[in-house]
Structure formats: structure tokens, C-alpha cells
Amino acid sequence: MKKIFLIILFPSLISIADIACAGETYVYCADENKNWHWLSGGTITVSGYWDTASVRRGLYFNYFIITKGLDEVKALRDKCVNEFGSNYIFAQPADSSLQRWSLFAINDDTFVSGIVTFLS
């Protein structure tokens, strides 16, 4: 009986771990002066997951690795320009308006241009 329980439990744990890694975030559009607006009134979400990069000891920033990659970021940037004008060149991730400035990333080494807040 104990072996059957472990066989049933193990696949369940894998599913829970996969779900915990996946996430969504909202998108806002910003210009170089830190003026910003939620894209489509805050109704646009993208899939991926949050991570943190260390610049040096004690200095880091947050970023969101977007599941669909650079093509999706380019499409979001185009939507920003179309909705808010040619100055709104940065599509950026956030879970709320209180969150610090974070970047989109394609992977752990490739970050998309934008405004970022360095944290210590």
C-alpha cells in the first residue's frame, strides 16, 4: 500500500512544481522620462516568470522572462507606440503600480531595453 501511495503522490508533486514556476504579469508602456501608462488599460498580460539579476554584491534588479520571447516583446512595444505615441518605446512588466521598474528578458543573459530600478 505504501508503494502505491508514493507512485500517485510523485506525479502530483511534479505538476505543482511546474505550476509554481509559471506566472503572468501585466504590461505598461514608458518613455525615457519615466512617464507611463498601462497597456490597454491594464488588461494585457504575458506569460513567463520573475527572476533577479545581481549586478554586483548587494546590488540587483528584477526581471521577467517572457515565454514567447523577443517577438512578443517587439509586438508589445509596437502596441505601446500605437496606443500612446512614438515616445513610449519601452514595454515593461509589473504586477502592480507600486512595483519598482523591472525589465523584460528573453533569458537569464538577454535583457530588453527599458527603465530599471537597482535595488540593494
Contact map, one row per residue, 1 for C-alpha under 8 A:
111110000000000000000000000000000000000000000000000000000000000000000000000000000000000000000000000000000000000000000000
111111000000000000000000000000000000000000000000000000000000000000000000000000000000000000000000000000000000000000000000
111111100000000000000000000000000000000000000000000000000000000000000000000000000000000000000000000000000000000000000000
111111110000000000000000000000000000000000000000000000000000000000000000000000000000000000000000000000000000000000000000
111111111000000000000000000000000000000000000000000000000000000000000000000000000000000000000000000000000000000000000000
011111111100000000000000000000000000000000000000000000000000000000000000000000000000000000000000000000000000000000000000
001111111110000000000000000000000000000000000000000000000000000000000000000000000000000000000000000000000000000000000000
000111111111000000000000000000000000000000000000000000000000000000000000000000000000000000000000000000000000000000000000
000011111111100000000000000000000000000000000000000000000000000000000000000000000000000000000000000000000000000000000000
000001111111110000000000000000000000000000000000000000000000000000000000000000000000000000000000000000000000000000000000
000000111111111000000000000000000000000000000000000000000000000000000000000000000000000000000000000000000000000000000000
000000011111111100000000000000000000000000000000000000000000000000000000000000000000000000000000000000000000000000000000
000000001111111110000000000000000000000000000000000000000000000000000000000000000000000000000000000000000000000000000000
000000000111111111000000000000000000000000000000000000000000000000000000000000000000000000000000000000000000000000000000
000000000011111111100000000000000000000000000000000000000000000000000000000000000000000000000000000000000000000000000000
000000000001111111110000000000000000000000000000000000000000000000000000000000000000000000000000000000000000000000000000
000000000000111111111000000000000000000000000000000000000000000000000000000000000000000000000000000000000000000000000000
000000000000011111111100000000000000000000000000000000000000000000000000000000000000000000000000000000000000000000000000
000000000000001111111110000000000000000000000000000000000000000000000000000000000000000000000000000000000000000000000000
000000000000000111111110000000000000000000000000000000000000000000000000000000000000000000000000000000000000000000000000
000000000000000011111110000000000000000000000000100000000000000000000000000000000000000000000000000000000000000000000000
000000000000000001111111000000000000000000000011100000000000000000000000000000000000000000000000000000000000000000000000
000000000000000000111111100000000000000000000011110000000000000000000000000000000000000000000000000000000000000000000000
000000000000000000000111110000000000000000001111100000000000000000000000000000000000000000000000000000000000000000000000
000000000000000000000011111000000000000000001111000000000000000000000000000000000000000000001110000000000000000000000000
000000000000000000000001111100000000010001111100000000000000000000000000000000000000000000001111000000000000000000000000
000000000000000000000000111110000000011001011100000000000000000000000000000000000000000000111100000000000000000000000000
000000000000000000000000011111000001111001000000000000000000000000000000000000010000000000111100000000000000000000000000
000000000000000000000000001111100001111000000000000000000000000000000000000010010001000111110000000000000000000000000000
000000000000000000000000000111111111100000000000000000000000000000000000000000000000001111110000000000000000000000000000
000000000000000000000000000011111111000000000000000000000000000000000000000000000000001111000000000000000000000000000000
000000000000000000000000000001111110000000000000000000000000000000000000000000000000001110000000000000000000000000100000
000000000000000000000000000001111110000000000000000000000000000000000000000000000000000000000000000000000000000000000000
000000000000000000000000000001111111000000000000000000000000000000000000000000000000000000000000000000000000000000100000
000000000000000000000000000001111111100000000000000000000000000000000000000000000000000000000000000000000000000000000000
000000000000000000000000000111100111110000000000000000000000000000000000000000000000000100000000000000000000000000000000
000000000000000000000000000111000011111010000000000000000000000000000000000000000000000000000000000000000000000000000000
000000000000000000000000011110000001111111000000000000000000000000000000000000000000000000000000000000000000000000000000
000000000000000000000000001110000000111111110000000000000000000000000000000000110010000000000000000000000000000000000000
000000000000000000000000000000000000011111110000000000000000000000000000000000000010000000000000000000000000000000000000
000000000000000000000000000000000000111111110000000000000000000000000000000000000000000000000000000000000000000000000000
000000000000000000000000011100000000011111111000000000000000000000000000000000000000000000000000000000000000000000000000
000000000000000000000000010000000000001111111000000000000000000000000000000000000000000000000000000000000000000000000000
000000000000000000000000011000000000001111111100000000000000000000000000000000000000000000000000000000000000000000000000
000000000000000000000001111000000000000001111110000000000000000000000000000000000000000000000000000000000000000000000000
000000000000000000000001111000000000000000011111000000000000000001100000000000000000000000000000000000000000000000000000
000000000000000000000111100000000000000000001111100000000000000001110000000000000000000000000000000000000000000000000000
000000000000000000000111100000000000000000000111110000000000000111100000000000000000000000000000000000000000000000000000
000000000000000000001111000000000000000000000011111000000000000111100000000000000000000000000000000000000000000000000000
000000000000000000000010000000000000000000000001111100000000011110000000000000000000000000000000000000000000000000000000
000000000000000000000000000000000000000000000000111110000000011110000000000000000000000000000000000000000000000000000000
000000000000000000000000000000000000000000000000011111000001111000000000000000000000000000000000000000000000000000000000
000000000000000000000000000000000000000000000000001111100001111000000000000000000000000000000000000000000001000000000000
000000000000000000000000000000000000000000000000000111111111100000000000000000000000000000000000000000000000000000000000
000000000000000000000000000000000000000000000000000011111011100000000000000000000000000000000000000000000000000000000000
000000000000000000000000000000000000000000000000000001111111000000000000000000000000000000000000000000000000000000000000
000000000000000000000000000000000000000000000000000001111110000000000000000000000000000000000000000000000000000000000000
000000000000000000000000000000000000000000000000000001011111000000000000000000000000000000000000000000000000000000000001
000000000000000000000000000000000000000000000000000001111111100000000000000000000000000000000000000000000000000000000111
000000000000000000000000000000000000000000000000000111110111110000000000000000000000000000000000000000000000000000000111
000000000000000000000000000000000000000000000000000111100011111000000000000000000000000000000000000001000000000000011110
000000000000000000000000000000000000000000000000011110000001111100000000000000000000000000000000000001100000000000000000
000000000000000000000000000000000000000000000000011110000000111110000000000000000000000000001000000001111000000000000000
000000000000000000000000000000000000000000000001111000000000011111000000000000000000000000001000000001111000000000000000
000000000000000000000000000000000000000000000001111000000000001111101000000000000000000000000000000000011111000000000000
000000000000000000000000000000000000000000000111100000000000000111111001100000000000000000000000000000011100000000000000
000000000000000000000000000000000000000000000111100000000000000011111000000000000000000000000000000000000100000000000000
000000000000000000000000000000000000000000000010000000000000000001111111000000000000000000000000000000000000000000000000
000000000000000000000000000000000000000000000000000000000000000011111111100000000000000000000000000000001100000000000000
000000000000000000000000000000000000000000000000000000000000000000011111110000000000000000000000000000000100000000000000
000000000000000000000000000000000000000000000000000000000000000000011111111000000000000000000000000000000000000000000000
000000000000000000000000000000000000000000000000000000000000000001011111111100000000000000000000000000000000000000000000
000000000000000000000000000000000000000000000000000000000000000001001111111110000000000000100000000000010000000000000000
000000000000000000000000000000000000000000000000000000000000000000000111111111000000000000000000000000000000000000000000
000000000000000000000000000000000000000000000000000000000000000000000011111111100000000000000000000000000000000000000000
000000000000000000000000000000000000000000000000000000000000000000000001111111110000000000100000000000000000000000000000
000000000000000000000000000010000000000000000000000000000000000000000000111111111000000111100000000000000000000000000000
000000000000000000000000000000000000000000000000000000000000000000000000011111111100000010000000000000000000000000000000
000000000000000000000000000000000000001000000000000000000000000000000000001111111110000000000000000000000000000000000000
000000000000000000000000000110000000001000000000000000000000000000000000000111111111100111100000000000000000000000000000
000000000000000000000000000000000000000000000000000000000000000000000000000011111111111110000000000000000000000000000000
000000000000000000000000000000000000000000000000000000000000000000000000000001111111110000000000000000000000000000000000
000000000000000000000000000000000000001100000000000000000000000000000000000000111111100000000000000000000000000000000000
000000000000000000000000000010000000000000000000000000000000000000000000000000011111111100000000000000000000000000000000
000000000000000000000000000000000000000000000000000000000000000000000000000000011111111100000000000000000000000000000000
000000000000000000000000000000000000000000000000000000000000000000000000000000001101111110000000000000000000000000000000
000000000000000000000000000001110000000000000000000000000000000000000000000000001001111110000000000000000000000000000000
000000000000000000000000000011110001000000000000000000000000000000000000000010011001111111100000000000000000000000000000
000000000000000000000000000011110000000000000000000000000000000000000000000011011000011111100000000000000000000000000000
000000000000000000000000000011100000000000000000000000000000000000000000000010010000000111110000000000000000000011100000
000000000000000000000000001111000000000000000000000000000000000000000000100110010000000111111000000000010000000001000000
000000000000000000000000001111000000000000000000000000000000000000000000000000000000000001111100000011110000000001000000
000000000000000000000000111100000000000000000000000000000000001100000000000000000000000000111110000001110000000000000000
000000000000000000000000111100000000000000000000000000000000000000000000000000000000000000011111101011000000000000000000
000000000000000000000000110000000000000000000000000000000000000000000000000000000000000000001111101000000000000000000000
000000000000000000000000010000000000000000000000000000000000000000000000000000000000000000000111111000000000000000000000
000000000000000000000000000000000000000000000000000000000000000000000000000000000000000000000111111000000000000000000000
000000000000000000000000000000000000000000000000000000000000000000000000000000000000000000000001111100000000000000000000
000000000000000000000000000000000000000000000000000000000000000000000000000000000000000000000111111110000000000000000000
000000000000000000000000000000000000000000000000000000000000000000000000000000000000000000000000011111000000000000011000
000000000000000000000000000000000000000000000000000000000000000000000000000000000000000000010100001111100000000000111000
000000000000000000000000000000000000000000000000000000000000111100000000000000000000000000011100000111110000000001111000
000000000000000000000000000000000000000000000000000000000000011100000000000000000000000000011000000011111000001111110000
000000000000000000000000000000000000000000000000000000000000001111000000100000000000000000111000000001111100001110000000
000000000000000000000000000000000000000000000000000000000000001111001000000000000000000000000000000000111111111100000000
000000000000000000000000000000000000000000000000000000000000000011101100000000000000000000000000000000011111111100000000
000000000000000000000000000000000000000000000000000000000000000010000000000000000000000000000000000000001111111000000000
000000000000000000000000000000000000000000000000000010000000000010000000000000000000000000000000000000001111111000000000
000000000000000000000000000000000000000000000000000000000000000000000000000000000000000000000000000000001111111000000000
000000000000000000000000000000000000000000000000000000000000000000000000000000000000000000000000000000001111111100000000
000000000000000000000000000000000000000000000000000000000000000000000000000000000000000000000000000000111111111110000000
000000000000000000000000000000000000000000000000000000000000000000000000000000000000000000000000000000111100011111000000
000000000000000000000000000000000000000000000000000000000000000000000000000000000000000001000000000000110000001111100000
000000000000000000000000000000000000000000000000000000000000000000000000000000000000000001110000000001100000000111110000
000000000000000000000000000000010100000000000000000000000000000000000000000000000000000001000000000011100000000011111000
000000000000000000000000000000000000000000000000000000000000100000000000000000000000000000000000000111100000000001111100
000000000000000000000000000000000000000000000000000000000000100000000000000000000000000000000000000111000000000000111110
000000000000000000000000000000000000000000000000000000000011100000000000000000000000000000000000000000000000000000011111
000000000000000000000000000000000000000000000000000000000011100000000000000000000000000000000000000000000000000000001111
000000000000000000000000000000000000000000000000000000000111000000000000000000000000000000000000000000000000000000000111
